């Protein structure tokens, strides 16, 4: 049996959060898979499972559906963020979150760790967990970004850029290896525009 209800959004979060959902899921022999359809929203999610563990996650926008085996989730609170609010509240460009799920602590640093600690053991008191999440988001929305927060965000964006550069370098290396093996490197290597002009048929080497 599944149960879900929508809670009122606090006044302090009206411009930041679309809604607050609280749900629970009970798996049985006839349960359907959990389906997550494509969604443009970035969502803060806290969920627990039957072994007592819990997770505080940021679910980025989904460009494709995802399917999971049904399982017991005693409590799941979801805060879909309003358009334009995610970057301000999370400190991260949304394109870095698209089709990703990351712990809130990875985006907020120590404040995210503290909030996750506050939510530990609250599976039987989900409304208390929701209040903690509302308070943390309200505090985040109310204060300007400090130098420490800007530094944390800059470090994370730098880390993302390094991962992207590494991926590009690896892709280029694989391409060069393939091209060399097939004797096509000279054809596929880019040349400066001036060189292409000078080497083109009928070119005199000058404009």
Phi, psi and omega in degrees: 000136178248145178226138181212142175213152179259130182259156177292144177275129179301151181303324182292346183245008186301325181271355186248332187235132179289317181194172176233120180247139175233126185218166172218150184228135179237117180276145173213187184296339183253009183290142174275158176299154173283126183244128175247109183279162176306141187208130181280348185278151167262132190231133171272126186232132169240127180219153177239160173231173192293341179280002178095349180283160179214166181217143177243110193232155169249121179258114181286172177305139180255127178265352179213159181286153176229146184232135181226151174299143178294143180206163178286127174229098183301327181210137177215117177251133183233134178237086174294127184276149180291155177305131180086351184272335188298315182294320181294320183278328186258340178076022184221135175302140185294331181295340176282344181258347184301128181062027177231153172235122184228150174297143177301327181299333179289334181265321184265342185073219184307320178299326177292323177295317180297318179296317178300321178295321179297329185274348181296131177083011183257019181302324181275354179230062186298330179295327176295320178297317179300318180296320177298317180294318178298318180296318181294317178293320179298317179296321180295320182288333187277338187253146175291158179290129179276169177300323180295319179294320178296321178295317179299316180295318180297320179298316182293319179295323176297320178297319179296320179295321179295319178297321179295317179297319178299317179297317180295315179299318180295319179296318178296320180297316179297321179296315181298320179297315179295316183296318179297319181294332182258006176068028184242011186299318183296328180283328186264345180288131179290146176242151174302150182303318181298320180295319179296321179295315184293331183267357182287150180303134176084000181280140179266000180088001177218160179288000000 
